């Protein structure tokens, strides 16, 4: 049924739907994807909203953020793990600088 519906899409709708699907497949936020793909962020958001209203982004859920409590890193001299929403896990031994962790989150596109 989805294939039959896709045939009625305009070229622009199909193009932007591909961007939204690629964004989802990479596990990125719309903002991070737009920056990587060289797209205007606001334009991608508008197209995402339009496609969602048409029911074309069903199954593409929004990224949810959860509050976390960071323990004192000095107490945690063992293995450290950072889990990303897309399944990526960074692991290291010893302590880590919170500034470095924040920068990693920023580069990954998972922080706002």
Secondary structure, DSSP 8 states (H G I E B T S, - for coil): -HHHHHTTS-HHHHHHHHHHHHHHHHT--HHHHHHHHT--HHHHHHHHHHHHHTTTTTT-------------GGG--SEEEEE-TTS-EEEEES---HHHHHHHHHHHT---
